[in-house]
Amino acid sequence: PDPQLVRRIVSQVEFYLSDENLAKDAFLLKHVQKNKMGFVSIKLLTSFKKVKYLTRDWRLTLYALQFSELLEVNEEGTKVRRRVPVPESLLSIPPSKLLLAWELLPQEQ
């Protein structure tokens, strides 16, 4: 694969798993919290818009992530996590709930 593409995939996934992003991304933080070891599915990350723009093949994402100095892949090659654990201050944030509200207009009769 193109080395530049590999670097772009790595930097995008490193950003997704950064403190800065996890503080704002309740969905991804919930996935990090769900796994005791902090691993997240590589297939899930590959489905994210900005990675999907680079590749739709999770195996290419797996290949690229092996070059990351900030992330490590599990033995099975299916999940990735940060080498430096997520700070407790982030992990203790309860997963936020999304509230959707619609303005209900009375139907004309």
TIMIPA-160535 format. One record per residue: residue in one letter; x, y, z of N, C-alpha, C, O, CB in turn. Coordinates in steps of 0.001 Angstrom, whole numbers. Glycine has a CB too. Example, Ala and Ser with C-alpha at 12.3 -4.5 7.8 and 13.67 -1.06 7.14 Angstrom:
! TIMIPA-160535
{node A {13190 -5690 7800} {12300 -4500 7800} {13200 -3300 7800} {14236 -3319 8465} {11308 -4473 9046}};
{node S {12850 -2250 7080} {13670 -1060 7140} {12900 30 7870} {13409 1138 8039} {14084 -598 5725}};
END
This chain:
! TIMIPA-160535
{node P {828 -1214 0} {0 0 0} {866 1270 0} {2017 1257 436} {-938 3 1225}};
{node D {300 2326 -483} {965 3622 -559} {1337 4112 851} {463 4233 1709} {54 4655 -1273}};
{node P {2637 4396 1098} {3078 4837 2438} {2349 6090 2928} {2104 6243 4125} {4574 5103 2425}};
{node Q {2008 6982 2002} {1294 8200 2404} {-120 7857 2893} {-606 8446 3858} {1225 9206 1221}};
{node L {-766 6916 2231} {-2093 6467 2642} {-2019 5835 4031} {-2867 6093 4886} {-2675 5462 1616}};
{node V {-999 5006 4248} {-804 4357 5546} {-672 5423 6637} {-1299 5315 7691} {455 3436 5522}};
{node R {146 6455 6385} {330 7531 7376} {-978 8264 7658} {-1262 8619 8802} {1389 8532 6887}};
{node R {-1768 8488 6618} {-3038 9208 6798} {-4029 8386 7622} {-4748 8933 8458} {-3657 9554 5430}};
{node I {-4065 7083 7389} {-4948 6208 8177} {-4508 6230 9637} {-5333 6379 10539} {-4933 4747 7623}};
{node V {-3200 6081 9864} {-2667 6073 11228} {-3015 7381 11939} {-3513 7359 13065} {-1133 5861 11214}};
{node S {-2759 8514 11293} {-3008 9782 11986} {-4494 10000 12251} {-4856 10596 13265} {-2453 10947 11168}};
{node Q {-5357 9530 11359} {-6798 9681 11584} {-7254 8846 12775} {-7992 9341 13626} {-7584 9279 10326}};
{node V {-6825 7584 12847} {-7237 6721 13961} {-6601 7205 15269} {-7240 7156 16320} {-6844 5242 13683}};
{node E {-5350 7671 15211} {-4726 8236 16414} {-5536 9430 16914} {-5723 9599 18118} {-3261 8661 16126}};
{node F {-6014 10256 15984} {-6855 11390 16386} {-8153 10898 17029} {-8547 11386 18088} {-7172 12289 15168}};
{node Y {-8820 9925 16384} {-10081 9414 16936} {-9907 8961 18383} {-10795 9176 19208} {-10605 8251 16083}};
{node L {-8773 8338 18697} {-8563 7783 20037} {-7821 8747 20967} {-7392 8352 22052} {-7791 6482 19936}};
{node S {-7668 10001 20553} {-6979 11000 21383} {-7896 11489 22512} {-9120 11407 22413} {-6513 12199 20514}};
{node D {-7276 12000 23589} {-8050 12578 24700} {-8996 13649 24172} {-10174 13694 24527} {-7107 13178 25782}};
{node E {-8455 14503 23320} {-9212 15635 22775} {-10493 15159 22086} {-11564 15725 22307} {-8344 16434 21784}};
{node N {-10387 14122 21251} {-11559 13643 20530} {-12497 12843 21430} {-13714 13012 21362} {-11131 12793 19349}};
{node L {-11937 11969 22277} {-12794 11143 23136} {-13624 11995 24097} {-14720 11596 24492} {-11943 10150 23929}};
{node A {-13106 13164 24472} {-13855 14058 25362} {-15130 14555 24684} {-16088 14925 25363} {-12980 15254 25786}};
{node K {-15148 14566 23342} {-16310 15067 22595} {-17120 13953 21933} {-18274 14166 21559} {-15854 16051 21537}};
{node D {-16529 12769 21784} {-17164 11688 21023} {-17706 10610 21965} {-17031 9624 22260} {-16160 11068 20023}};
{node A {-18936 10820 22427} {-19539 9904 23394} {-19672 8490 22826} {-19512 7510 23554} {-20910 10422 23824}};
{node F {-19962 8384 21543} {-20130 7071 20911} {-18843 6258 20989} {-18858 5103 21413} {-20563 7231 19444}};
{node L {-17730 6863 20580} {-16457 6145 20588} {-15981 5902 22019} {-15442 4836 22318} {-15393 6929 19800}};
{node L {-16174 6877 22900} {-15777 6709 24300} {-16512 5524 24917} {-15930 4769 25696} {-16060 7996 25107}};
{node K {-17786 5359 24574} {-18572 4235 25086} {-17953 2907 24636} {-17916 1946 25404} {-20044 4337 24606}};
{node H {-17474 2859 23402} {-16833 1638 22907} {-15517 1366 23626} {-15187 212 23898} {-16591 1739 21402}};
{node V {-14763 2423 23937} {-13508 2265 24686} {-13825 1761 26094} {-13139 880 26610} {-12714 3617 24748}};
{node Q {-14867 2322 26714} {-15254 1934 28074} {-15781 502 28128} {-15612 -186 29134} {-16312 2894 28613}};
{node K {-16414 57 27053} {-17047 -1266 27021} {-16025 -2393 27164} {-16331 -3434 27745} {-17826 -1443 25722}};
{node N {-14822 -2194 26643} {-13788 -3221 26692} {-12860 -2925 27868} {-12280 -1842 27950} {-12990 -3282 25350}};
{node K {-12720 -3896 28782} {-11901 -3682 29987} {-10483 -3229 29665} {-9880 -2467 30421} {-11844 -4956 30806}};
{node M {-9957 -3700 28543} {-8579 -3377 28168} {-8499 -2133 27272} {-7410 -1729 26864} {-7942 -4568 27455}};
{node G {-9652 -1530 26970} {-9666 -305 26172} {-9553 -516 24671} {-9283 429 23929} {-8567 569 26608}};
{node F {-9760 -1760 24216} {-9674 -2043 22779} {-10961 -1646 22060} {-12054 -1720 22621} {-9379 -3532 22544}};
{node V {-10804 -1224 20803} {-11934 -864 19940} {-11778 -1641 18631} {-10664 -1837 18147} {-11994 701 19677}};
{node S {-12883 -2072 18075} {-12884 -2838 16829} {-12294 -2040 15662} {-12669 -892 15425} {-14304 -3276 16490}};
{node I {-11374 -2666 14948} {-10784 -2033 13763} {-11849 -1897 12671} {-11844 -925 11916} {-9565 -2857 13240}};
{node K {-12753 -2864 12589} {-13838 -2772 11597} {-14723 -1562 11894} {-15148 -860 10977} {-14691 -4073 11590}};
{node L {-14999 -1322 13180} {-15806 -158 13554} {-15100 1133 13134} {-15712 2006 12519} {-16080 -150 15080}};
{node L {-13816 1250 13466} {-13062 2464 13127} {-12978 2665 11613} {-13010 3797 11131} {-11649 2396 13723}};
{node T {-12871 1563 10868} {-12806 1660 9402} {-14137 2149 8835} {-14178 2721 7745} {-12436 292 8783}};
{node S {-15223 1925 9572} {-16540 2367 9089} {-16772 3862 9325} {-17733 4422 8799} {-17644 1563 9775}};
{node F {-15910 4513 10103} {-16061 5950 10358} {-15760 6720 9078} {-14869 6354 8311} {-15123 6418 11514}};
{node K {-16510 7780 8864} {-16493 8535 7610} {-15083 8880 7108} {-14767 8646 5942} {-17276 9803 7786}};
{node K {-14242 9432 7979} {-12933 9912 7513} {-11960 8782 7222} {-11051 8952 6410} {-12328 10837 8541}};
{node V {-12129 7625 7868} {-11293 6467 7527} {-11863 5807 6279} {-11121 5387 5391} {-11222 5444 8713}};
{node K {-13191 5721 6222} {-13840 5104 5059} {-13479 5847 3773} {-13403 5249 2699} {-15370 5081 5245}};
{node Y {-13258 7153 3894} {-12830 7951 2740} {-11451 7481 2251} {-11166 7523 1054} {-12788 9463 3107}};
{node L {-10597 7031 3189} {-9248 6565 2842} {-9252 5103 2399} {-8569 4734 1443} {-8304 6741 4036}};
{node T {-10030 4275 3102} {-10137 2857 2743} {-11422 2276 3310} {-11886 2678 4377} {-8913 2061 3259}};
{node R {-11987 1328 2582} {-13149 596 3088} {-12726 -795 3563} {-13552 -1569 4045} {-14245 486 1997}};
{node D {-11442 -1105 3423} {-10926 -2432 3765} {-10292 -2405 5155} {-9229 -1813 5341} {-9895 -2909 2709}};
{node W {-10940 -3044 6130} {-10433 -3026 7499} {-9046 -3660 7584} {-8280 -3352 8497} {-11402 -3754 8433}};
{node R {-8717 -4548 6633} {-7386 -5181 6668} {-6291 -4167 6355} {-5177 -4277 6868} {-7317 -6352 5666}};
{node L {-6604 -3183 5517} {-5642 -2114 5249} {-5488 -1235 6496} {-4383 -801 6821} {-6092 -1258 4025}};
{node T {-6593 -979 7184} {-6519 -225 8443} {-5650 -984 9440} {-4795 -390 10096} {-7942 20 9033}};
{node L {-5863 -2289 9558} {-5045 -3133 10442} {-3571 -3024 10069} {-2724 -2816 10938} {-5505 -4608 10368}};
{node Y {-3265 -3162 8793} {-1881 -3071 8319} {-1273 -1728 8730} {-164 -1674 9261} {-1817 -3246 6777}};
{node A {-2011 -650 8477} {-1509 698 8765} {-1258 899 10258} {-248 1485 10650} {-2498 1750 8261}};
{node L {-2183 410 11089} {-2081 652 12533} {-864 -16 13159} {-442 369 14250} {-3331 166 13225}};
{node Q {-301 -1005 12490} {896 -1652 13017} {2102 -716 12978} {3125 -1000 13601} {1197 -2924 12230}};
{node F {1991 406 12246} {3078 1382 12165} {2898 2529 13164} {3739 3424 13237} {3169 1940 10750}};
{node S {1815 2505 13926} {1555 3581 14884} {2419 3417 16127} {2586 2312 16643} {68 3610 15272}};
{node E {2962 4531 16597} {3722 4502 17848} {2811 4756 19044} {3200 4498 20183} {4851 5541 17815}};
{node L {1608 5258 18796} {684 5593 19883} {-348 4497 20148} {-961 4453 21215} {-29 6886 19565}};
{node L {-531 3611 19161} {-1576 2594 19260} {-988 1195 19164} {83 994 18591} {-2625 2796 18169}};
{node E {-1714 222 19739} {-1297 -1175 19595} {-2497 -2026 19208} {-3625 -1784 19637} {-656 -1705 20906}};
{node V {-2217 -3031 18382} {-3237 -3943 17871} {-3216 -5204 18732} {-2151 -5643 19164} {-2996 -4286 16356}};
{node N {-4397 -5790 18985} {-4434 -7026 19776} {-3860 -8196 18974} {-3656 -8091 17764} {-5883 -7342 20221}};
{node E {-3600 -9318 19670} {-2959 -10477 19025} {-3773 -11019 17859} {-3214 -11497 16873} {-2739 -11585 20042}};
{node E {-5094 -10942 17974} {-5968 -11466 16915} {-6008 -10554 15690} {-6466 -10963 14623} {-7380 -11656 17453}};
{node G {-5528 -9323 15844} {-5548 -8387 14719} {-6935 -7856 14409} {-7232 -7509 13266} {-4988 -9048 13498}};
{node T {-7793 -7793 15436} {-9163 -7333 15209} {-9478 -6019 15915} {-10428 -5326 15551} {-10134 -8388 15663}};
{node K {-8677 -5676 16930} {-8961 -4488 17738} {-7693 -3688 17972} {-6581 -4198 17832} {-9592 -4882 19081}};
{node V {-7878 -2423 18332} {-6748 -1525 18576} {-7029 -725 19847} {-8182 -464 20191} {-6506 -571 17353}};
{node R {-5955 -343 20537} {-6094 533 21702} {-4889 1453 21788} {-3896 1277 21081} {-6243 -292 23007}};
{node R {-4998 2434 22664} {-3891 3348 22908} {-2831 2646 23750} {-3160 1825 24605} {-4383 4638 23608}};
{node R {-1566 2965 23511} {-501 2438 24372} {-580 3097 25749} {-391 2440 26773} {901 2676 23733}};
{node V {-861 4402 25761} {-1061 5127 27019} {-2561 5096 27302} {-3351 5601 26504} {-505 6621 26944}};
{node P {-2960 4503 28441} {-4397 4352 28716} {-5150 5686 28734} {-4577 6750 28967} {-4592 3651 30045}};
{node V {-6433 5581 28481} {-7310 6750 28532} {-7351 7226 29986} {-7510 6404 30890} {-8763 6415 27989}};
{node P {-7213 8535 30233} {-7231 9038 31615} {-8537 8692 32331} {-9611 8678 31731} {-7025 10555 31626}};
{node E {-8416 8416 33615} {-9577 8064 34434} {-10641 9163 34368} {-11837 8877 34408} {-9149 7823 35897}};
{node S {-10202 10412 34268} {-11152 11531 34213} {-12089 11413 33009} {-13248 11821 33079} {-10395 12868 34157}};
{node L {-11585 10854 31904} {-12442 10647 30727} {-13306 9407 30897} {-14481 9406 30532} {-11590 10522 29452}};
{node L {-12716 8347 31457} {-13459 7093 31592} {-14622 7221 32562} {-15599 6479 32460} {-12534 5982 32049}};
{node S {-14526 8154 33502} {-15584 8290 34503} {-16771 9112 34001} {-17789 9223 34685} {-15023 8926 35755}};
{node I {-16637 9685 32806} {-17755 10441 32227} {-18867 9455 31859} {-18639 8535 31073} {-17294 11268 30965}};
{node P {-20062 9638 32417} {-21139 8716 32034} {-21489 8923 30565} {-21549 10059 30096} {-22397 8924 32929}};
{node P {-21720 7836 29838} {-22082 7991 28423} {-23298 8907 28306} {-24325 8682 28945} {-22374 6606 27765}};
{node S {-23165 9928 27490} {-24255 10908 27389} {-25437 10318 26634} {-25296 9408 25818} {-23769 12194 26691}};
{node K {-26576 10856 26929} {-27792 10413 26243} {-28217 11524 25293} {-28209 12703 25647} {-28942 10065 27265}};
{node L {-28575 11139 24120} {-28995 12098 23107} {-30501 12282 23212} {-31269 11320 23181} {-28587 11629 21678}};
{node L {-30897 13519 23334} {-32322 13806 23426} {-32776 14456 22123} {-32253 15494 21720} {-32634 14723 24645}};
{node L {-33728 13850 21490} {-34274 14413 20256} {-35667 14948 20553} {-36481 14264 21175} {-34314 13349 19107}};
{node A {-35935 16151 20116} {-37264 16726 20330} {-37790 17273 19009} {-37062 17914 18252} {-37223 17846 21412}};
{node W {-39027 17016 18754} {-39669 17536 17551} {-40768 18494 17982} {-41407 18313 19018} {-40241 16380 16660}};
{node E {-40969 19505 17169} {-42092 20402 17412} {-43292 19751 16734} {-43323 19594 15514} {-41819 21877 16864}};
{node L {-44251 19387 17524} {-45425 18721 16966} {-46487 19765 16639} {-46991 20464 17519} {-45984 17658 17953}};
{node L {-46804 19851 15384} {-47815 20811 14947} {-49151 20094 14820} {-49220 18978 14306} {-47414 21477 13597}};
{node P {-50218 20746 15296} {-51528 20096 15143} {-51861 19940 13660} {-51612 20837 12855} {-52640 20915 15865}};
{node Q {-52416 18810 13323} {-52766 18574 11922} {-53958 19438 11529} {-54894 19646 12301} {-53080 17078 11680}};
{node E {-53884 19928 10309} {-55018 20724 9815} {-56198 19796 9555} {-56036 18667 9093} {-54636 21510 8514}};
{node Q {-57400 20308 9868} {-58573 19451 9680} {-59508 19998 8643} {-60545 19394 8367} {-59311 19275 10974}};
END
